[in-house]
Amino acid sequence: MIQGALLIALAALLWATTGIVAKFLFTGTELEAITLGFLRLVVALPFFWLLMRREQKQLVATHPGQQVAGSSLRSLDLKAFLPLAALGLFQAFYQGSYLLAVDLTGAGIATLISLCLPPVLVAILAAPLLGEKPNLLTVIAALAAIAGTGMLVVSDMDTAGSLRLAGILMALLAAAVYTGFTLTSRYNSAGTPVFTTAFICFATAALLLLPVVAFSGGFEGLDTLGLKHWLMIVYIGVVPTCIGYVSFFSGMKTTPATLSSIIVTLEPLFVALLAWVILGEVLGPVGIAGALILTIAVIVASRYGKSPDTSAEH
């Protein structure tokens, strides 16, 4: 179990580097956030295709002579495919809103808000939508999460000297989209294998983002990219996206779901630490207290509610 926990922690660390590298790209080039989101998906797709094919061959080998759902793309009916396409829609919105929040504010505060709020929101919304009744601790966790988010915003105002409202709103939008993704994935939890789900999700998101990037002039900023910038894009598409995903699911095989969901909460803390060390982003005393309150709220929501499947958003 220790090895599994370490693999999940490694996945959280790899995911945390996404916002840091993205901030470097936005600072040194004219690359648009939505264009980076699209390029990240395009780079990751071939790897997820290979992982999906490997997964499908394993299904065929373990169920010889049987037609197993997910053993090929053609084996998926419309009822199974539609929720996966919906996940792709959420993925497309998340890529754009999260990376834009990083661009407009900072990697640390954008990640803390967009990743820490959703588990608490899911615990609350699961009651009316999925019939999962929240207990008192979940309600308290929700109130604490709101307070922690408010403290982060106040801290960001003090550090930046102004209210970076657009970035905060984008981070809140990313949190809302992330919540919708988690609730939809929970609804679709019984069925399609993980890498088939990931491939369809990422492919759908890329197809949705392509016309948006094209018509918004997002490809025009590509001529400002040098070799090191392209290497950063490849890094985001391969290391945190693909390797992080594989590391997470490898760890999940031997790690209880509740423990996994708690370890994953290390990601926004990793981002805040890396943003401080590498980018010089400082939260301040109020921001640090808000981050801790928000993290504790997430742990409580994860511990006393059903553990959300967060991996595919990364």
N, C-alpha and C positions, 0 to 999 in steps of 0.2 A: 504494500500500500504506500510505503514511503517513496518508492520510485515513481508510482503513479502521481502522487501529490507533487513531486518535484517536476514532473513533465507538465502538469497543469500550471504550476508557478512559472515554468519556462515559457509556456504559451502566453501567459499574462504579460511577462516581460517583453516578449517579441511584439505582441499587439501594442504595447505601450510605446514602442519606437515609431509607430506610424505617424502620430501627431508631431513628433519631434522632427522627423525627416521632412514631413510635409511643410512644417514652418520654415525650414531652410529653403525649400523649393519656392515657396511663396515670397520669401524675402529677396532671393537672388534672381528671380525671373518674373516674367509677366504671365506665368501659367495660372489659369483659372482653376478654382477649387473643383468645379464640376468636371473639368477636363481631366484633372488628376484622378478623380473618382472613376471616370470612364477608363482611363489608361490602366489603372490598378486592376480593374476587372478583366480587361483584355489580356494583360500579362498573366493573370492567375488562371484564366480559363483552360489553357492547354494542360496545366498541371492537374486541375480538377477533373479534366476529361480522362487523363491517365489513371487517376485514383478511382474514378467511377468505373472504368473498364476493369480494373483489377478487382474491385468490389463485386462487380457483376459476374466475373469468372469464378470467384469464390462461392457465390450463391449457386451458380450452375453446378459446381463441383460438389457442394454439400447437399444439393437437392437434385440428383440425377433423374432425368426423365420427367421432371415436374416444371410447370410454368409458375415461377415465383414472381410476385410483384417486385419490380425493381431489378430483375435479372437482365432487363434490356429496357431502353426507352419506349419501345413499342409495346411493352407489357403494361404500361401505365395507361389507365383509362382516363376519361375526361374528369371524373370525380376526384381522382388522385392528382391529376395535373393542375387543376385550377387553384388549389391552395398553394402549390409550389410557385405558380405564376404570381399569385398575390404576394408571396414572400419576396419574389424578385422585384415587385413594385415597391415594397417597403425598403428593400436593399438599395434601390436606385435613389429614393428620397433620402435615405440615411447617408449614403456616400456624399451627396451634394451638401446636405445641411451640416453634417459633422465637420467636413473639411473646410467649409466656408466659415464655420464658427472658429476653427483653429486660425484661419487667416485673419478674421476680424478681431479676435481677442488674443488668446494665448493657448498653447497646447494644453497646459495644466488645467485651467478653469473650464475650457470647452469640454475636455474629457471627463472631468469630475461631474459636471452637470449632465452631460449626455449619457453617461454610463451608470451613474449612481442613482439617479431618479427612477429609471425604468423598473428595476426590481420592486421598488416600493409601490409604484403606480400599478404594476401588475398585481401585486398582493391585494390592492384595494379594488381594482376593476374586475378581478377574477370573480368577485362575489356576484355582481349583477349579470356578468357575461357568461361565466362558466359554472356558476352555482357553488363557488368555493367561498364559504363564509369567513371573513377576516376576524381574528380574535383581537382582544384589547391591545396586545403587544404590537400587532400589525398596524393598528390605528395610531398608536403612539409613535411607531417608527415612521409613519407617513408624515406626521406633524414635525418630527425631528428632522426629516429629510427636507421639508419646506424651510425650516429654520436654518439648517446648514447651508442650503442653496442661497438663501438671503444673505447670510454672512459672507459667502464667497463673492457675491455681487458687490457688497459693501467694500470688501477687501480689494476687489479689482478696481473699484472707483478710486480708492485711496492711492493704489499703486500707479494706475494709469493717469490719474489726475482728472478723469472725466468718466461719465457713464458710457461704456461701449455697448449701447443698447442693441444695436444690430447683431453683434456677435453673441450676446446673451440670448436674444430671441432665436437665433439660429441653433444654439446649443439646446434650448428648450424644445425647439421643433425636432431636433435629432432625438431627444429623449422621448418625445411623443411617438415618433416613428418607430423607435426601438421598442417601445411598449407594444405598439400594434404588431410588430414583427413577432415578439415573444408570445403574445396571445394567439396569433395565427399559427405559429409553429407548435404551440401546445395543443391547439385544436387538431393539427395535422400530425400529432406525435405518433400515432399508430400506423405505421406503414412503410413509407419509402426509405430505403437505406440512406445513410448520412451523406455519402459523397455524391450519390445521385441527386439528392436534395440540394446539395451545395452547387453542383454544376448547373442544374436547371435554374436555381435562384440567381446565380451570378450571370448566366447567359441571358436570362430575361432582363435583368437590371442593365446589362450592357446594351441590349437592343433598345431599351427605353431611353437610355442616356444618349445614345448616338445621335438621333435627330435633334435633341435639345442642345447638345454641344455644337453640332453643325450649324444650326440656325441662329445660335446666340454668338457665333464668332469665336467659340472657345478654342478652335484649332489655330487661330491666328497667333497665339502666344507661343506656339511650338518652336518658332524660329529663334526664340531667345534662349533655348535650351542648349547647353553644351554637353559634352560627353559625361561629365560628372553628374549632371542633372538627370540624364537618361538612366545612368546607373542607379541613382536614387529612386527613380520610378520603378525600375526593375526590382530593386530591393523591396520596396513596399508591396509589389505584387507577388513576390516569391517568399520572402522571409516571414514577415508578420502574417500575411494572408494564408499562404499554403503551408509552410512549415509550422506556423503557430497552430493552424487548424489540425494538422496531423498530430502534433504534440498533445493538444488538448484531448482529442479522442483516444489516443493511446493511453493517456493517463486516466481517462474516464473508465477504462476497462477494469481497473483494479481499485478505484477510489469511489467511496460512497457519494451519491449525488449531492447531499447536503454539504459535505466537506468540499466538494468540487466548487459549488456555488460560492462558498466563502473564500476559497483560495483565489477565484477569479476576481474578487473585489480588490485584489492587490494591483490590478491593472491601472486604475486611475491614480493610485498612490505612487506606482512606478512612474507614471507620466509626470505627476507633480514633482517628483524627485529629479527626474531627468531634465525636466524643463528648468528647474532651478539650477542644476549643475551645468547644463550645456547651453541653455538659452538665456540664463540669467533672469528667468521669471520668478518673482518673489510674491508669495501669497500674503505675507504679513501675519501677525498674531491672530487677528480675527479670521483671516482666510484659513489658517492652519486649524484653528478650532472648528470652523465650519466644515472643513474637509474631514476631520475626525468624527464629528457628529454625523455627517452624511454617510461615512463608511460604516459606522456602528449601526445606523438605521438600515443600511443594506444588509448587513450580516443578520440582524434581527429578522428582517423581512424574508431573507433566504432561509433562515433556520426554522422559522415558524410558519412559513408558507411553502407552497410547492416550489421546487427549484426550477427557475426558468432556464430554457436552452438559449444561451446567449452567444454561442460560438459563431454561428453563421453570419452574424452582423460584422464580424471583423474581416 
